[in-house]
Amino acid sequence: MAKTFVLGAGYAGAMAAVQLDKIAEPFTLINKTPYHTLVTLLHEAAGGRGTPTNYTVNLSDLVRRETSNIVIDEVTGIDREKRVLKTRSGQEHEYEWLVIALGWVSEYFGIPGLKEHSLVLNDLDTAIQIREHIEQQFAAYKDDPNPERLRIVVGGAGLTGVELAGELLDWLPSLSAKYGIDRSLVELQNIEAMSTILPMISESLRSEAARMLTEKGAILRTNTKIVEVTENEVHLEGGESVKARTIIWTGGVRANPLLTEAGFTVDRRGRAKVNEYLQSVDDPRIFIGGDSAWVEDENGRPLPPTAQYATQMGYVLAANVSSAIHRQPLRAFHAHNMGTLASVGPEVGVGNMFGIPVKGLAAGLAKEASKLKYLYQIGGLRLTAQKTPEIAHF
């Protein structure tokens, strides 16, 4: 029996593990936590909607066969020459075949102080941290009515930044009422260095998203570069600064640094290059997917690190590592863009589905439907029925 490991239970790793489990191909899944996190919904958890743990799925609910093994640990090193994995606990695991889907880390673009003085939204713990931090600032305002406590800066107006800002804007009225604070005293600034928000959708939909955010009370600032962050202060190009007790960075991601450290051929974002089979160009016994993979489209452009592509890769990763083990032909990966949806609060959003633009309530409903589709993909009717009451909001 081949020693096959799947590293990471994000969207690509979880789907690969589910598919290997289905065909009873023996493997070991190594993940830092005993659950799969619905990362694309973490803005809901951070923004006061629902119970944070609702946005996780136990790994034991995803892979259930005796041929599937789960190890809760963090991979800290990959020795490709010896084919050994090193982990945080001090354990070493010899492998024959490897699926790497280790996800991403925040990209700070060399901005001084940004990492040290900002919060990020990248897992369940950070979602809870953001939520609790904001509420603590509101609670402390009664005894220390410093306006900085009621000012929130969200850096970056891509998908995560806009969805988080929209979620927070819908939470702030009830949070203000809870602590007896005039809502007009609360300020949320969404700061973006580029000339536009949500670059992955059409210009008309960007304008609609901007309108929704501003109507909810956001101060939306494009063409505004953050050049430094110090404690409770964001410094902007041109000399202006914004003082705030809550600074959240959503402006970029890069691949897990383990890929670079292990000597893979990587792009400028640290993603390891693969061939059309999602097989490492450096090692035929290693398959790579999700945010860890440098995958190019038919025009030679790198695919963006999205959950939909990671999920699609998961199917191919599982099929190809199994085929490689049994010396069968491999299957080429072809990305299919199903569209992009951005929620701007619990009920409305913008985006496109199969090239058709949607906005407002229709986009909100489509976002909810996408949650159910994904739950069915990874866990069938059983998981969909179990999780739907927890994360559905219509």
Buried (B, 14 or more C-beta within 10 A) or exposed (E): EBBBBBBBBBBBBBBBBBBBBEEEBBBBBBBBBEBBBBBBBBBBBBBBBBEBEBBBBEBEBBBEBEBBBBBBBBBEEBBBEEBEBBBEEEEEBEBEBBBBBBBBBBBBEEBBBBBEBBBBBBBBEBBBBBBEBBBEBBBBBEEEEEEBBBBBBBBBBBBBBBBBBBBBBBBBEEBBEEBEBEEEEBBBBBBBBBEBBBBBBBEEBBBBBBBBBEEBBBBBBBEBBBBBBBEBBBBBEEEEBBBBBBBBBBBBBBBBEBBBEBBBBBBEBBBBBBBEBBBBBBBEBBBBBBBBBBBBEEEEEBBBBBBBBBBBBBBBBBBBBBBBBEEEEBBEBEBEBBBBBBBBBBBBBBBBBEEEBBBBEBBBBBBBEBBBEBBBBBBEEEBBEEBBEEBEEE
